[in-house]
Structure formats: structure tokens, C-alpha cells
């Protein structure tokens, strides 16, 4: 072998080694694992996650994402205790857990405005406005937030804010149907849609019309520890997730089909998925009228935080009501969504 051919062979070997190294790097990147915990049984709020996974958006970002099913342990608790890297949770749970010392930080707004509402049977003609709920029976879910919310709504309308509470959980919807309770809360984009499909006639009051600040009802949160240790990974996950929700808004039929196909045992009513998704899109929940997808509005986040503080909902790790105003800007961050 001549010196020239030896040099050529060496260069080829080095080039091959570099190629293998680069390939190994790409394989490693493609296998960076991320876990995200759901806050409830699978529903249309989660659709962007499944779309991003099954359309390959996470894979293109070098991620292998494991979507953890809903369990008895809340997603926020799983994230704060490093069991999951990200989790779906509500604004209220974010603020209450964070105030109590949990390591949580919101990084993405699944919805751009409040999806909840006070609901009652349409036949209750005597209920004309929230003040008419005074003295009636509320079927609730056991949180202090509910009492503050309903009292605010009633008093804002000129009532006293006095009502009876029966904790029923999801059985509240059955209680409303059989008349054992007078009103409850529901997610308009899910339970409200389901009631409509069943022909159940309801009327409702929107929180923001009666003194309660609008909020990003559903968020994706991580922990400060994870975000500091994995800034690029976290950003990649959020950007790919946003692609999933963007695709959902632009291609709802395909997105719905993907969600159903990925959860055949849980989602047995395609009509509900399709109708719910239509409400989420047409109501500008997934994409705001200004085009925002995933972005948290600082004013909105601070307003709901202020409301919870003034209502005495936020408590410290010892269970004592917070008396000093927290820096709510530390409760969330909009990662690069460009």
C-alpha cells in the first residue's frame, strides 16, 4: 500500500468513525425520554399530546414521549415528586399546590379561556340569574375553590352567597338529572357537549360574567428542577406539543381519529369526541381569536392568582392561609413557542 493509499484509507476510516459517531448521537437524541401525566381519563383536552406522538412530531424533535394514564395521584403531585416530567393540571391546582410548596411551574396553556360553568336544568324557570341560587343545593366535588367561586358569582349578582353543598363528585351530573340537587359545575367542552348529545336541556352561567377572573382552565406544568436541568429538552417537548395542538385545530377530523385510535377502550363514543373538539375549536379555546396557541397570558395568570389569594384559597405548607402576596410570575413561564 502506498503512502497515498494509506492516507486515503485513514481518512476513510476517520470519516466512517465520524459518521458513526454522528449517527449514534442522532440515535441517542431520538431516544431522550419524556413522561407526561394526564389529569383525568383521556379526553379532547389531551388531543395535542396524542397527535404529536402519533404524527411523529415528538420523534422529529428527538423525543420518545410516554403519556402516563390518569391515576389516583394527581398529575401535579407526580410532577412535583419527579415521577413525571410534565403533567396536565388546572390553574387552580397549580396555584394551590405551588403556594403550599410544591415544585411546579406551568409551561403551556392547553386552553386559552375558562371552560367551566355553573349549570342547571333548563326547566328551572325560577332561576333567572345567579342570585336565584341562594338557598338551593349545590352538587360539588369537595374543594374550597368551588365555594369561593359560587359565592362570588351569587354575590356579584346581588345575592347573599348562601347555598347548601352536597359532595357528589362526578355523580353530581346524575343528581342534577334526577333533581336531587339544584345546580353543579361542569366543563362546557366535555360534560356540556355530552349533555347536548343526550338531549338534556340545560342553562348556565359563565364565571367571568359574574366577578370571577377568566383563566387558562387547563395547563401543562413541569417542575423548576426539571426545567433548570433540561432547558433544551423541555423547550423541544413544548414546541412539538404545540405542533400537535396546531395540527388539531387545522385538521380536526384526522386529529379526532388519531385520538380515538390511540384510546379505543376508553373512547367509545366518536360523536362525543368530534362534537367536543368542534366546541374547543369554534369557541377559540385551543386557539384564541388572536391566534395564540399554548401561550399563557400573564395578566390572566396574575388575575386568577390574586383572586385565589383574596378568597383565602391559597395556603402554605402548614395549611395556613397566605397573608403575603406571592410573586405569581414565578408560577409560570412561556417557553419558546416559535
Backbone torsions as a table, in degrees:
resi	resn	phi	psi	omega
1	UNK	NA	129.0	179.4
2	UNK	-75.4	166.3	176.9
3	UNK	-59.1	-36.7	-179.3
4	UNK	-63.8	-47.4	-178.3
5	UNK	-68.5	-32.5	176.5
6	UNK	-63.3	-44.0	178.9
7	UNK	-62.8	-41.0	178.7
8	UNK	-62.5	-42.8	179.8
9	UNK	-63.1	-41.5	179.5
10	UNK	-63.4	-43.1	178.6
11	UNK	-62.5	-41.0	178.1
12	UNK	-63.3	-41.3	178.9
13	UNK	-63.7	-44.8	178.7
14	UNK	-62.8	-43.2	179.4
15	UNK	-61.8	-41.7	178.9
16	UNK	-62.5	-41.6	179.5
17	UNK	-64.0	-41.4	177.8
18	UNK	-63.4	-40.4	179.9
19	UNK	-63.1	-42.6	179.6
20	UNK	-66.0	-39.1	178.7
21	UNK	-63.4	-44.3	179.0
22	UNK	-63.2	-40.7	179.4
23	UNK	-63.9	-41.5	178.5
24	UNK	-62.7	-38.5	178.1
25	UNK	-62.0	-42.0	179.9
26	UNK	-66.0	-39.7	179.4
27	UNK	-63.7	-42.1	179.4
28	UNK	-61.0	-45.9	-179.1
29	UNK	-60.8	-39.5	-177.9
30	UNK	-66.6	-18.6	-176.3
31	UNK	-104.6	12.0	177.2
32	UNK	-67.9	116.5	-171.3
33	UNK	-90.0	141.4	177.1
34	UNK	-134.3	136.0	176.5
35	UNK	-113.5	139.9	177.6
36	UNK	-134.2	127.7	-176.0
37	UNK	-97.5	138.3	177.4
38	UNK	-85.2	153.8	-178.0
39	UNK	-93.8	-10.6	-174.9
40	UNK	-161.7	176.2	173.7
41	UNK	-59.0	152.5	-172.5
42	UNK	-54.3	132.2	177.4
43	UNK	-151.7	-175.5	-173.3
44	UNK	-67.6	-18.8	173.7
45	UNK	-61.3	-26.5	-174.9
46	UNK	-92.9	0.0	-168.1
47	UNK	-58.7	-37.8	-178.1
48	UNK	-62.9	-31.6	178.5
49	UNK	-65.5	-46.5	-177.8
50	UNK	-70.7	-36.4	176.8
51	UNK	-64.2	-46.0	179.9
52	UNK	-61.6	-37.2	178.8
53	UNK	-71.6	-50.2	-170.8
54	UNK	-83.8	-16.0	171.2
55	UNK	-88.6	-4.4	177.3
56	UNK	86.3	11.5	-178.9
57	UNK	-66.5	-39.1	177.4
58	UNK	-67.1	-42.7	-179.9
59	UNK	-60.0	-41.8	178.6
60	UNK	-64.4	-26.2	178.8
61	UNK	-88.2	3.9	179.4
62	UNK	81.1	26.2	-175.4
63	UNK	-119.8	147.1	168.9
64	UNK	-117.5	105.8	-171.9
65	UNK	-101.6	127.0	177.1
66	UNK	-105.3	116.2	179.2
67	UNK	-90.3	110.8	-176.4
68	UNK	-81.8	131.6	-179.5
69	UNK	-68.0	159.0	177.9
70	UNK	-60.3	139.0	176.9
71	UNK	-135.4	179.3	179.8
72	UNK	-66.6	-22.0	177.2
73	UNK	-89.3	123.8	-176.7
74	UNK	-60.6	151.4	-178.4
75	UNK	-59.8	-38.8	179.5
76	UNK	-61.5	-40.0	178.6
77	UNK	-66.7	-40.2	178.2
78	UNK	-62.7	-40.9	-179.9
79	UNK	-68.9	-47.6	-177.4
80	UNK	-62.1	-27.3	-179.6
81	UNK	-100.6	15.9	174.3
82	UNK	65.2	18.8	175.5
83	UNK	-78.7	-33.8	176.6
84	UNK	-127.9	149.5	179.9
85	UNK	-79.4	-36.3	178.4
86	UNK	-136.3	161.2	178.0
87	UNK	-155.7	147.5	172.8
88	UNK	-80.4	128.3	175.2
89	UNK	-151.0	167.8	-179.4
90	UNK	-90.6	160.9	177.4
91	UNK	-58.1	-41.8	-176.4
92	UNK	-64.2	-45.1	179.8
93	UNK	-66.8	-35.9	176.0
94	UNK	-58.0	-52.3	-175.9
95	UNK	-66.9	-41.0	-178.4
96	UNK	-69.6	-41.4	179.9
97	UNK	-70.5	-41.8	179.4
98	UNK	-63.0	-42.8	179.5
99	UNK	-61.2	-32.2	-179.2
100	UNK	-84.7	4.0	174.1
101	UNK	105.9	0.2	-179.8
102	UNK	-68.0	143.0	178.4
103	UNK	-83.5	88.0	-178.8
104	UNK	-134.8	146.8	174.5
105	UNK	-151.4	123.5	179.6
106	UNK	-71.4	140.0	-177.8
107	UNK	-128.8	-5.7	-176.4
108	UNK	-160.4	136.5	175.9
109	UNK	-98.3	110.5	178.0
110	UNK	-65.3	-42.8	177.4
111	UNK	-120.2	151.9	-174.8
112	UNK	-91.7	-12.1	178.7
113	UNK	-154.0	173.0	-175.7
114	UNK	-62.2	131.1	177.2
115	UNK	-104.6	-9.4	-179.4
116	UNK	-83.4	163.1	176.6
117	UNK	-162.3	159.1	171.4
118	UNK	-84.2	131.2	-174.0
119	UNK	-132.5	148.1	179.4
120	UNK	-153.6	165.4	-177.7
121	UNK	-66.5	136.2	-177.1
122	UNK	-61.7	-25.4	-178.5
123	UNK	-71.3	-12.3	-179.5
124	UNK	-77.7	76.7	-174.9
125	UNK	-65.2	-21.0	-179.9
126	UNK	-73.7	-15.3	177.7
127	UNK	-92.2	99.0	-177.9
128	UNK	-102.3	-27.5	178.4
129	UNK	-154.6	169.8	-174.1
130	UNK	-56.0	-31.3	-179.1
131	UNK	-62.2	-20.1	178.9
132	UNK	-76.7	-4.2	176.3
133	UNK	-83.0	-12.5	176.2
134	UNK	-53.5	131.6	176.9
135	UNK	81.4	-4.6	-179.3
136	UNK	-91.4	175.0	-176.3
137	UNK	-104.2	125.5	179.9
138	UNK	-101.2	130.4	174.1
139	UNK	-93.7	110.5	-170.0
140	UNK	-116.2	-170.2	-172.9
141	UNK	-123.1	5.0	170.1
142	UNK	91.4	16.2	179.7
143	UNK	-110.4	151.9	178.3
144	UNK	-65.7	-30.3	179.7
145	UNK	-56.8	-39.2	-176.9
146	UNK	-61.6	-45.3	-179.0
147	UNK	-63.8	-41.8	178.3
148	UNK	-63.9	-44.1	-179.8
149	UNK	-58.7	-53.8	-175.5
150	UNK	-67.3	-39.8	177.9
151	UNK	-61.1	-41.9	178.2
152	UNK	-60.0	-47.2	-177.7
153	UNK	-61.6	-44.4	-178.6
154	UNK	-67.5	-47.3	-178.1
155	UNK	-65.7	-36.0	178.4
156	UNK	-60.8	-27.8	-179.9
157	UNK	-91.8	2.9	177.5
158	UNK	101.5	3.8	178.3
159	UNK	-89.1	-176.5	-178.7
160	UNK	-91.3	-21.7	-178.5
161	UNK	82.7	24.6	179.6
162	UNK	-104.6	127.0	179.9
163	UNK	-156.3	159.1	177.3
164	UNK	-89.7	144.3	179.7
165	UNK	-121.0	130.4	172.7
166	UNK	-121.1	119.9	-179.1
167	UNK	-81.6	115.5	-175.9
168	UNK	-123.7	-14.9	-174.3
169	UNK	65.1	-144.0	-178.2
170	UNK	-67.7	-11.8	175.8
171	UNK	-70.9	-7.7	178.9
172	UNK	-60.5	-32.4	-178.3
173	UNK	-70.4	-34.9	174.2
174	UNK	-68.5	-40.0	178.6
175	UNK	-62.8	-36.6	177.6
176	UNK	-66.6	-40.8	-178.6
177	UNK	-66.5	-37.8	-177.6
178	UNK	-93.0	0.0	174.1
179	UNK	85.0	8.5	-179.9
180	UNK	-77.0	-17.0	171.9
181	UNK	-129.8	164.1	-176.8
182	UNK	-98.3	-31.7	-179.1
183	UNK	-158.2	163.0	178.2
184	UNK	-153.4	-173.2	174.5
185	UNK	-111.6	146.7	176.2
186	UNK	-146.6	160.7	173.4
187	UNK	-87.9	114.7	-174.0
188	UNK	-61.7	-28.8	-176.3
189	UNK	-85.8	-1.8	178.5
190	UNK	-131.8	-74.9	179.6
191	UNK	-61.4	-37.2	178.7
192	UNK	-64.2	-41.1	177.8
193	UNK	-66.2	-42.6	-179.7
194	UNK	-62.0	-41.4	178.0
195	UNK	-62.0	-41.1	178.7
196	UNK	-62.1	-41.0	179.4
197	UNK	-65.8	-29.8	179.4
198	UNK	-84.6	-3.5	179.9
199	UNK	81.2	13.4	178.5
200	UNK	-79.4	123.3	-177.6
201	UNK	-92.5	124.0	-178.0
202	UNK	-131.6	159.7	167.2
203	UNK	-124.8	163.5	-172.8
204	UNK	-152.2	164.8	173.0
205	UNK	-122.9	132.0	178.7
206	UNK	-87.1	131.1	-174.6
207	UNK	-53.5	-48.1	-173.1
208	UNK	-65.5	-16.9	177.5
209	UNK	-77.4	-10.6	-173.5
210	UNK	-135.1	48.6	167.6
211	UNK	87.7	2.3	178.6
212	UNK	-103.5	126.9	-178.0
213	UNK	-60.5	144.0	174.2
214	UNK	-65.2	154.5	-178.8
215	UNK	-146.8	162.5	168.2
216	UNK	-82.0	94.7	-171.9
217	UNK	-55.3	-42.1	-174.8
218	UNK	-121.3	131.9	-176.4
219	UNK	-127.3	169.3	163.8
220	UNK	-115.4	128.4	-178.7
221	UNK	-122.1	158.4	172.5
222	UNK	-132.1	-167.9	175.9
223	UNK	-110.6	152.6	177.5
224	UNK	-59.1	-38.9	-179.3
225	UNK	-61.3	-44.6	-179.1
226	UNK	-67.4	-43.0	-177.9
227	UNK	-64.2	-38.3	179.3
228	UNK	-71.0	-35.1	-177.8
229	UNK	-81.2	-24.5	-173.6
230	UNK	-135.8	57.3	-175.0
231	UNK	-62.1	-43.2	-178.9
232	UNK	-70.0	-39.9	179.4
233	UNK	-63.9	-44.3	179.5
234	UNK	-62.9	-43.3	178.9
235	UNK	-63.1	-41.0	178.9
236	UNK	-63.1	-40.6	179.2
237	UNK	-63.8	-45.8	-177.9
238	UNK	-66.7	-40.9	179.7
239	UNK	-65.4	-40.5	177.9
240	UNK	-68.1	-36.8	177.2
241	UNK	-63.6	-42.8	177.9
242	UNK	-60.0	-39.5	176.5
243	UNK	-58.6	-37.4	178.9
244	UNK	-63.6	-43.9	179.0
245	UNK	-72.7	-35.9	176.3
246	UNK	-62.1	-44.8	178.0
247	UNK	-61.2	-39.0	-179.9
248	UNK	-60.5	-44.8	179.7
249	UNK	-65.0	-39.4	-176.5
250	UNK	-81.6	-25.7	-176.9
251	UNK	-136.7	64.6	-173.0
252	UNK	-60.2	-37.8	-178.1
253	UNK	-64.0	-46.3	179.8
254	UNK	-67.1	-39.7	179.7
255	UNK	-62.9	-43.7	178.8
256	UNK	-61.5	-42.2	179.9
257	UNK	-63.1	-39.6	178.3
258	UNK	-64.5	-44.2	-180.0
259	UNK	-61.7	-45.0	-179.6
260	UNK	-65.2	-44.3	-179.1
261	UNK	-62.0	-33.9	-178.7
262	UNK	-79.7	-13.8	-175.4
263	UNK	-139.2	52.2	-173.2
264	UNK	-59.9	-38.1	-177.5
265	UNK	-72.4	-33.1	-176.5
266	UNK	-87.9	-35.7	-174.8
267	UNK	-106.7	90.3	-174.9
268	UNK	-103.3	5.0	-179.3
269	UNK	-125.2	84.5	-178.1
270	UNK	-57.3	-32.7	-179.6
271	UNK	-61.8	-37.0	179.1
272	UNK	-66.8	-43.6	179.6
273	UNK	-60.7	-47.9	-177.3
274	UNK	-65.4	-42.7	-179.1
275	UNK	-69.0	-40.5	178.7
276	UNK	-63.4	-43.7	-179.9
277	UNK	-63.9	-37.2	177.9
278	UNK	-61.8	-41.8	178.3
279	UNK	-65.9	-42.6	179.7
280	UNK	-61.3	-35.7	-179.1
281	UNK	-83.0	-51.0	-177.7
282	UNK	-64.9	-29.5	179.6
283	UNK	-85.2	4.3	178.8
284	UNK	60.5	35.3	175.4
285	UNK	-81.3	-48.7	-179.8
286	UNK	-74.5	-36.4	175.6
287	UNK	-131.5	118.7	-177.6
288	UNK	-66.2	165.1	179.5
289	UNK	-60.8	-26.5	177.8
290	UNK	-85.8	4.7	177.2
291	UNK	93.1	-3.0	-177.9
292	UNK	-66.7	132.3	173.2
293	UNK	-130.5	119.4	175.8
294	UNK	86.6	-19.6	-176.0
295	UNK	-76.8	133.9	174.9
296	UNK	-90.2	133.2	178.4
297	UNK	-83.0	115.0	-178.4
298	UNK	-55.8	-39.7	-180.0
299	UNK	-63.6	-39.6	-179.8
300	UNK	-68.3	-41.6	179.8
301	UNK	-65.9	-42.1	179.2
302	UNK	-68.0	-36.2	-178.6
303	UNK	-65.4	-43.9	179.9
304	UNK	-70.5	-32.5	175.5
305	UNK	-63.3	-44.9	178.2
306	UNK	-61.4	-41.8	-179.6
307	UNK	-61.8	-46.2	-179.0
308	UNK	-64.6	-36.8	178.6
309	UNK	-65.2	-48.9	-178.7
310	UNK	-65.9	-28.5	179.8
311	UNK	-81.8	-4.1	179.3
312	UNK	75.9	20.9	-178.6
313	UNK	-82.0	-31.7	-176.4
314	UNK	-82.3	125.6	-178.8
315	UNK	-128.4	152.8	-179.3
316	UNK	-82.6	-172.9	-176.4
317	UNK	-64.7	-21.2	178.6
318	UNK	-93.3	4.1	178.8
319	UNK	84.1	8.3	180.0
320	UNK	-88.7	139.2	179.6
321	UNK	-61.3	132.1	179.6
322	UNK	-64.8	135.8	177.4
323	UNK	-111.8	-22.3	177.6
324	UNK	-100.5	144.6	-176.7
325	UNK	-75.9	119.1	178.0
326	UNK	-70.9	163.3	172.8
327	UNK	-86.8	95.4	-174.3
328	UNK	-69.3	-15.1	177.4
329	UNK	-66.4	-18.0	177.6
330	UNK	-85.6	-2.2	-178.6
331	UNK	-87.6	-11.0	-176.0
332	UNK	-155.6	159.4	174.4
333	UNK	-151.9	133.9	174.4
334	UNK	-87.4	103.1	176.6
335	UNK	-68.4	163.2	-177.9
336	UNK	-57.6	114.3	-180.0
337	UNK	-107.8	15.2	-178.9
338	UNK	-71.9	NA	NA
